């Protein structure tokens, strides 16, 4: 189980059958920084991670969604991973600490996505520049966001008196509310 610790990626079990397990491990080190980061945390917190836990982290590093709840809490407590989104749609990524350690904080920001406030800010900026905005515009602005979530943001902005909807539900558009 040392190969993942050395950052060599997940073992390949594709050549196995019912009677034997053939384990091929990618020999090139995929991410030395990942290994150093894990070592730094385990040293600092004075804990050991099992093969299963390291395997799980490697899957997250390769940007797969993790499902193993018993490790999730431990990893979050250790500051190795962070949760994006809530409950059912939750995804887990390596923490900001990891990307800072790798000097790749921009990658972290991309994976983390925009906060609600940042998304609202983008909507308001669009309206300031273009005087009005249709749903199709906001879908271009917030490409990773579902339409219903964009609608929620617009409703929140409407409730706080920042924007106004004009026209019908289907063909309408949004404008900034005139400040008194």
C-alpha positions in Angstrom: 0.0 0.0 0.0 3.0 2.3 -0.1 2.6 3.3 -3.8 -0.3 5.6 -3.1 1.7 7.2 -0.2 4.4 7.8 -2.8 1.8 9.6 -5.0 1.9 7.0 -7.8 -1.9 7.0 -8.3 -4.5 4.3 -7.9 -3.5 0.7 -8.4 -4.9 -0.9 -11.6 -6.7 -4.1 -10.9 -8.0 -4.6 -14.4 -5.9 -7.7 -15.1 -7.4 -9.6 -12.2 -9.9 -12.5 -12.4 -11.9 -14.6 -9.9 -8.8 -16.7 -9.0 -6.0 -14.2 -8.8 -5.5 -10.5 -8.2 -2.9 -8.9 -10.4 -2.0 -5.5 -9.2 -0.3 -3.1 -11.5 0.7 0.2 -10.0 1.5 3.3 -12.2 5.2 3.7 -11.6 5.5 7.4 -12.4 4.8 9.6 -9.3 1.6 11.5 -10.1 1.7 14.1 -7.4 4.7 14.4 -5.1 3.1 17.5 -3.5 0.1 15.5 -2.5 2.3 13.0 -0.7 4.2 15.9 1.1 1.0 17.5 2.0 -0.5 14.3 3.6 2.8 13.7 5.4 2.9 17.3 6.7 -0.7 16.9 8.1 -0.2 13.5 9.6 3.1 14.6 11.2 1.5 17.8 12.5 -1.6 16.1 13.9 0.4 13.0 14.9 -1.9 10.5 13.3 -1.6 7.7 10.8 -3.8 7.1 7.8 -4.8 3.6 6.8 -4.4 2.4 3.2 -8.1 2.8 2.7 -8.0 6.4 3.8 -5.1 7.2 1.6 -6.8 5.4 -1.3 -9.9 7.5 -0.6 -7.9 10.8 -0.6 -6.2 9.7 -3.9 -9.7 9.4 -5.4 -10.6 12.9 -4.3 -7.2 14.2 -5.6 -8.2 12.7 -9.0 -11.4 14.7 -8.7 -13.8 11.9 -8.2 -16.7 12.2 -5.8 -16.2 10.4 -2.5 -18.9 8.4 -0.8 -17.1 7.0 2.2 -18.8 8.9 5.1 -16.7 7.5 8.0 -13.6 9.1 6.5 -15.3 12.3 5.3 -15.7 13.5 8.9 -12.1 12.6 9.8 -10.7 14.3 6.7 -12.8 17.4 7.2 -11.7 17.6 10.9 -8.1 17.2 9.8 -8.6 20.0 7.2 -7.6 17.7 4.3 -10.9 18.0 2.5 -13.8 20.5 2.3 -17.4 20.0 1.5 -19.0 21.9 -1.4 -22.8 22.1 -1.4 -25.1 20.7 1.2 -26.6 17.2 2.0 -27.5 15.2 -1.1 -25.6 17.1 -3.7 -22.5 17.5 -1.5 -19.1 17.0 -3.2 -15.7 16.8 -1.5 -12.5 18.4 -2.7 -9.1 18.7 -1.2 -8.9 21.6 1.1 -7.6 25.1 0.5 -4.5 24.1 2.6 -3.6 21.5 -0.1 -3.8 24.0 -3.0 -1.9 26.6 -1.0 0.7 24.0 -0.2 0.9 23.3 -4.0 0.9 27.0 -4.7 -2.3 26.4 -6.9 -4.9 28.5 -5.0 -6.6 29.4 -8.3 -7.4 25.7 -9.0 -9.0 25.6 -5.5 -11.1 28.6 -6.3 -12.3 27.0 -9.5 -13.2 23.7 -7.8 -14.9 25.5 -4.9 -17.0 27.5 -7.2 -18.5 30.9 -6.5 -20.3 31.6 -3.3 -23.9 32.8 -3.4 -22.7 36.4 -2.7 -20.2 36.3 -5.5 -22.8 35.0 -7.8 -25.2 37.8 -6.9 -22.4 40.3 -7.4 -22.0 38.9 -10.9 -25.7 39.4 -11.6 -25.6 42.9 -10.3 -22.5 43.7 -12.3 -24.1 42.4 -15.5 -27.2 44.6 -14.8 -25.0 47.7 -14.1 -23.1 47.2 -17.5 -26.1 46.2 -19.6 -29.0 47.9 -17.9 -31.1 44.8 -18.2 -30.7 41.0 -18.1 -32.7 38.0 -19.4 -32.4 34.5 -17.9 -30.3 33.4 -20.9 -27.8 36.1 -20.0 -27.6 35.0 -16.4 -27.1 31.4 -17.6 -24.1 32.6 -19.6 -22.8 34.5 -16.6 -23.2 31.6 -14.1 -22.5 28.7 -16.4 -22.1 26.0 -13.6 -25.4 27.0 -11.9 -28.8 25.4 -12.6 -31.6 27.7 -13.7 -33.6 27.2 -10.6 -30.6 28.3 -8.4 -30.2 31.4 -10.6 -34.0 32.1 -10.1 -33.5 31.8 -6.3 -30.6 34.3 -6.4 -32.8 36.7 -8.4 -35.6 36.3 -5.9 -33.2 37.1 -3.0 -32.0 40.2 -4.8 -35.6 41.2 -5.5 -36.5 40.7 -1.8 -33.6 42.9 -0.7 -34.8 45.6 -3.1 -31.8 45.5 -5.4 -33.5 44.3 -8.7 -36.9 44.4 -10.3 -38.5 42.0 -12.8 -40.3 43.5 -15.8 -42.6 41.7 -18.2 -44.0 38.2 -18.2 -42.5 35.2 -16.4 -41.3 33.7 -19.6 -40.3 36.8 -21.7 -39.5 39.1 -18.8 -36.2 40.6 -17.9 -34.5 42.1 -14.8 -33.2 45.6 -14.1 -31.5 47.3 -11.2 -34.0 48.9 -8.8 -33.5 52.7 -8.9 -32.0 53.8 -5.6 -34.0 56.5 -4.0 
